[in-house]
Amino acid sequence: PAPNISCVYPKTQKPEDVLAAENMSAFRNWCF
């Protein structure tokens, strides 16, 4: 099956937003 990978971008460049986007990307794309 093809992986359903999507891009996740931070809303702002604040460190907490960047970290949240990285965590969501890992959860959304790689924890299936």
N, CA, C and O atoms as a Tripos MOL2 file, in Angstrom:
@<TRIPOS>MOLECULE
protein
  128   127    32     0     0
PROTEIN
NO_CHARGES

@<TRIPOS>ATOM
      1 N           0.8210   -1.1990    0.0000 N.3       1 PRO1
      2 CA          0.0000    0.0000    0.0000 C.3       1 PRO1
      3 C           0.8640    1.2610    0.0000 C.2       1 PRO1
      4 O           1.9750    1.2690    0.5290 O.2       1 PRO1
      5 N           0.3490    2.2910   -0.5840 N.am      2 ALA2
      6 CA          1.0720    3.5590   -0.6390 C.3       2 ALA2
      7 C           0.8990    4.3100    0.6760 C.2       2 ALA2
      8 O          -0.2130    4.3920    1.1980 O.2       2 ALA2
      9 N           1.9930    4.8630    1.2220 N.am      3 PRO3
     10 CA          1.8540    5.6480    2.4510 C.3       3 PRO3
     11 C           1.1410    6.9690    2.1660 C.2       3 PRO3
     12 O           1.3510    7.5930    1.1260 O.2       3 PRO3
     13 N           0.3140    7.3700    3.0870 N.am      4 ASN4
     14 CA         -0.4400    8.6130    2.9410 C.3       4 ASN4
     15 C           0.3380    9.7220    3.6440 C.2       4 ASN4
     16 O           0.0100   10.0990    4.7680 O.2       4 ASN4
     17 N           1.3750   10.2440    2.9760 N.am      5 ILE5
     18 CA          2.2660   11.2420    3.5700 C.3       5 ILE5
     19 C           1.7930   12.6410    3.1860 C.2       5 ILE5
     20 O           1.4680   12.8950    2.0260 O.2       5 ILE5
     21 N           1.7560   13.5390    4.1560 N.am      6 SER6
     22 CA          1.3810   14.9220    3.8970 C.3       6 SER6
     23 C           2.3450   15.8500    4.6240 C.2       6 SER6
     24 O           2.9230   15.4880    5.6490 O.2       6 SER6
     25 N           2.5090   17.0500    4.0810 N.am      7 CYS7
     26 CA          3.4040   18.0340    4.6880 C.3       7 CYS7
     27 C           2.6960   18.7390    5.8420 C.2       7 CYS7
     28 O           1.4990   19.0230    5.7790 O.2       7 CYS7
     29 N           3.4550   19.0120    6.8850 N.am      8 VAL8
     30 CA          2.9350   19.7590    8.0330 C.3       8 VAL8
     31 C           3.8480   20.9610    8.2260 C.2       8 VAL8
     32 O           5.0580   20.8070    8.3930 O.2       8 VAL8
     33 N           3.2670   22.1580    8.2050 N.am      9 TYR9
     34 CA          4.0390   23.3860    8.3380 C.3       9 TYR9
     35 C           3.6790   24.1000    9.6390 C.2       9 TYR9
     36 O           2.5240   24.0750   10.0630 O.2       9 TYR9
     37 N           4.6720   24.7410   10.2780 N.am     10 PRO10
     38 CA          4.3550   25.5190   11.4830 C.3      10 PRO10
     39 C           3.5630   26.7750   11.1300 C.2      10 PRO10
     40 O           3.7420   27.3500   10.0560 O.2      10 PRO10
     41 N           2.6900   27.1950   12.0400 N.am     11 LYS11
     42 CA          1.8930   28.4000   11.8100 C.3      11 LYS11
     43 C           2.7720   29.6450   11.8480 C.2      11 LYS11
     44 O           2.5890   30.5650   11.0510 O.2      11 LYS11
     45 N           3.7350   29.6730   12.7860 N.am     12 THR12
     46 CA          4.6950   30.7720   12.8830 C.3      12 THR12
     47 C           6.0820   30.1610   13.0040 C.2      12 THR12
     48 O           6.2240   28.9380   12.9930 O.2      12 THR12
     49 N           7.0860   30.9840   13.1170 N.am     13 GLN13
     50 CA          8.4510   30.4930   13.2840 C.3      13 GLN13
     51 C           8.8640   30.3960   14.7500 C.2      13 GLN13
     52 O          10.0390   30.1890   15.0540 O.2      13 GLN13
     53 N           7.9030   30.5460   15.6540 N.am     14 LYS14
     54 CA          8.2190   30.3940   17.0750 C.3      14 LYS14
     55 C           8.6350   28.9500   17.3380 C.2      14 LYS14
     56 O           8.0770   28.0260   16.7460 O.2      14 LYS14
     57 N           9.6080   28.7520   18.2200 N.am     15 PRO15
     58 CA         10.1160   27.3910   18.4590 C.3      15 PRO15
     59 C           9.0360   26.3880   18.8410 C.2      15 PRO15
     60 O           9.0950   25.2320   18.4210 O.2      15 PRO15
     61 N           8.0440   26.8140   19.6360 N.am     16 GLU16
     62 CA          7.0130   25.8530   20.0290 C.3      16 GLU16
     63 C           6.1320   25.4470   18.8440 C.2      16 GLU16
     64 O           5.6420   24.3180   18.7960 O.2      16 GLU16
     65 N           5.9280   26.3600   17.8860 N.am     17 ASP17
     66 CA          5.1520   26.0080   16.6970 C.3      17 ASP17
     67 C           5.9400   25.0800   15.7810 C.2      17 ASP17
     68 O           5.3820   24.1470   15.2020 O.2      17 ASP17
     69 N           7.2380   25.3390   15.6530 N.am     18 VAL18
     70 CA          8.0820   24.4750   14.8240 C.3      18 VAL18
     71 C           8.1370   23.0720   15.4230 C.2      18 VAL18
     72 O           8.0370   22.0810   14.7000 O.2      18 VAL18
     73 N           8.2940   22.9900   16.7320 N.am     19 LEU19
     74 CA          8.3340   21.6890   17.3980 C.3      19 LEU19
     75 C           6.9930   20.9650   17.2690 C.2      19 LEU19
     76 O           6.9570   19.7560   17.0450 O.2      19 LEU19
     77 N           5.9040   21.6970   17.4090 N.am     20 ALA20
     78 CA          4.5830   21.0840   17.2600 C.3      20 ALA20
     79 C           4.3900   20.5440   15.8460 C.2      20 ALA20
     80 O           3.8140   19.4700   15.6690 O.2      20 ALA20
     81 N           4.8600   21.2700   14.8480 N.am     21 ALA21
     82 CA          4.7420   20.8020   13.4670 C.3      21 ALA21
     83 C           5.5870   19.5520   13.2440 C.2      21 ALA21
     84 O           5.1500   18.6230   12.5650 O.2      21 ALA21
     85 N           6.7820   19.5230   13.8030 N.am     22 GLU22
     86 CA          7.6300   18.3340   13.6690 C.3      22 GLU22
     87 C           6.9840   17.1310   14.3470 C.2      22 GLU22
     88 O           6.9950   16.0280   13.8010 O.2      22 GLU22
     89 N           6.4220   17.3390   15.5330 N.am     23 ASN23
     90 CA          5.7600   16.2420   16.2410 C.3      23 ASN23
     91 C           4.5270   15.7570   15.4830 C.2      23 ASN23
     92 O           4.2930   14.5530   15.3880 O.2      23 ASN23
     93 N           3.7430   16.6820   14.9460 N.am     24 MET24
     94 CA          2.5520   16.2900   14.1970 C.3      24 MET24
     95 C           2.9380   15.5640   12.9200 C.2      24 MET24
     96 O           2.2730   14.6090   12.5200 O.2      24 MET24
     97 N           4.0110   16.0150   12.2770 N.am     25 SER25
     98 CA          4.4780   15.3350   11.0670 C.3      25 SER25
     99 C           4.8730   13.9000   11.3800 C.2      25 SER25
    100 O           4.5200   12.9790   10.6440 O.2      25 SER25
    101 N           5.5990   13.7130   12.4620 N.am     26 ALA26
    102 CA          6.0110   12.3600   12.8460 C.3      26 ALA26
    103 C           4.7900   11.5090   13.1750 C.2      26 ALA26
    104 O           4.7120   10.3550   12.7530 O.2      26 ALA26
    105 N           3.8420   12.0590   13.9160 N.am     27 PHE27
    106 CA          2.6480   11.3030   14.2960 C.3      27 PHE27
    107 C           1.7810   10.9930   13.0790 C.2      27 PHE27
    108 O           1.3030    9.8700   12.9180 O.2      27 PHE27
    109 N           1.5820   11.9960   12.2230 N.am     28 ARG28
    110 CA          0.6770   11.8530   11.0640 C.3      28 ARG28
    111 C           1.2560   10.9240   10.0040 C.2      28 ARG28
    112 O           0.5290   10.1270    9.4120 O.2      28 ARG28
    113 N           2.5660   11.0240    9.7610 N.am     29 ASN29
    114 CA          3.1450   10.3220    8.6210 C.3      29 ASN29
    115 C           3.8450    9.0170    8.9630 C.2      29 ASN29
    116 O           3.9210    8.1290    8.1140 O.2      29 ASN29
    117 N           4.3520    8.8740   10.1660 N.am     30 TRP30
    118 CA          5.2100    7.7190   10.4300 C.3      30 TRP30
    119 C           4.7220    6.7910   11.5240 C.2      30 TRP30
    120 O           5.3160    5.7340   11.7380 O.2      30 TRP30
    121 N           3.6590    7.1540   12.2220 N.am     31 CYS31
    122 CA          3.1520    6.2960   13.3090 C.3      31 CYS31
    123 C           1.8570    5.6160   12.8800 C.2      31 CYS31
    124 O           0.8190    5.7750   13.5230 O.2      31 CYS31
    125 N           1.9250    4.8670   11.8000 N.am     32 PHE32
    126 CA          0.7120    4.2000   11.3250 C.3      32 PHE32
    127 C           0.8190    2.6980   11.4360 C.2      32 PHE32
    128 O          -0.1180    1.9850   11.0790 O.2      32 PHE32
@<TRIPOS>BOND
     1     1     2 1
     2     2     3 1
     3     3     4 2
     4     3     5 am
     5     5     6 1
     6     6     7 1
     7     7     8 2
     8     7     9 am
     9     9    10 1
    10    10    11 1
    11    11    12 2
    12    11    13 am
    13    13    14 1
    14    14    15 1
    15    15    16 2
    16    15    17 am
    17    17    18 1
    18    18    19 1
    19    19    20 2
    20    19    21 am
    21    21    22 1
    22    22    23 1
    23    23    24 2
    24    23    25 am
    25    25    26 1
    26    26    27 1
    27    27    28 2
    28    27    29 am
    29    29    30 1
    30    30    31 1
    31    31    32 2
    32    31    33 am
    33    33    34 1
    34    34    35 1
    35    35    36 2
    36    35    37 am
    37    37    38 1
    38    38    39 1
    39    39    40 2
    40    39    41 am
    41    41    42 1
    42    42    43 1
    43    43    44 2
    44    43    45 am
    45    45    46 1
    46    46    47 1
    47    47    48 2
    48    47    49 am
    49    49    50 1
    50    50    51 1
    51    51    52 2
    52    51    53 am
    53    53    54 1
    54    54    55 1
    55    55    56 2
    56    55    57 am
    57    57    58 1
    58    58    59 1
    59    59    60 2
    60    59    61 am
    61    61    62 1
    62    62    63 1
    63    63    64 2
    64    63    65 am
    65    65    66 1
    66    66    67 1
    67    67    68 2
    68    67    69 am
    69    69    70 1
    70    70    71 1
    71    71    72 2
    72    71    73 am
    73    73    74 1
    74    74    75 1
    75    75    76 2
    76    75    77 am
    77    77    78 1
    78    78    79 1
    79    79    80 2
    80    79    81 am
    81    81    82 1
    82    82    83 1
    83    83    84 2
    84    83    85 am
    85    85    86 1
    86    86    87 1
    87    87    88 2
    88    87    89 am
    89    89    90 1
    90    90    91 1
    91    91    92 2
    92    91    93 am
    93    93    94 1
    94    94    95 1
    95    95    96 2
    96    95    97 am
    97    97    98 1
    98    98    99 1
    99    99   100 2
   100    99   101 am
   101   101   102 1
   102   102   103 1
   103   103   104 2
   104   103   105 am
   105   105   106 1
   106   106   107 1
   107   107   108 2
   108   107   109 am
   109   109   110 1
   110   110   111 1
   111   111   112 2
   112   111   113 am
   113   113   114 1
   114   114   115 1
   115   115   116 2
   116   115   117 am
   117   117   118 1
   118   118   119 1
   119   119   120 2
   120   119   121 am
   121   121   122 1
   122   122   123 1
   123   123   124 2
   124   123   125 am
   125   125   126 1
   126   126   127 1
   127   127   128 2
@<TRIPOS>SUBSTRUCTURE
     1 PRO1         2 RESIDUE 1 A PRO
     2 ALA2         6 RESIDUE 1 A ALA
     3 PRO3        10 RESIDUE 1 A PRO
     4 ASN4        14 RESIDUE 1 A ASN
     5 ILE5        18 RESIDUE 1 A ILE
     6 SER6        22 RESIDUE 1 A SER
     7 CYS7        26 RESIDUE 1 A CYS
     8 VAL8        30 RESIDUE 1 A VAL
     9 TYR9        34 RESIDUE 1 A TYR
    10 PRO10       38 RESIDUE 1 A PRO
    11 LYS11       42 RESIDUE 1 A LYS
    12 THR12       46 RESIDUE 1 A THR
    13 GLN13       50 RESIDUE 1 A GLN
    14 LYS14       54 RESIDUE 1 A LYS
    15 PRO15       58 RESIDUE 1 A PRO
    16 GLU16       62 RESIDUE 1 A GLU
    17 ASP17       66 RESIDUE 1 A ASP
    18 VAL18       70 RESIDUE 1 A VAL
    19 LEU19       74 RESIDUE 1 A LEU
    20 ALA20       78 RESIDUE 1 A ALA
    21 ALA21       82 RESIDUE 1 A ALA
    22 GLU22       86 RESIDUE 1 A GLU
    23 ASN23       90 RESIDUE 1 A ASN
    24 MET24       94 RESIDUE 1 A MET
    25 SER25       98 RESIDUE 1 A SER
    26 ALA26      102 RESIDUE 1 A ALA
    27 PHE27      106 RESIDUE 1 A PHE
    28 ARG28      110 RESIDUE 1 A ARG
    29 ASN29      114 RESIDUE 1 A ASN
    30 TRP30      118 RESIDUE 1 A TRP
    31 CYS31      122 RESIDUE 1 A CYS
    32 PHE32      126 RESIDUE 1 A PHE
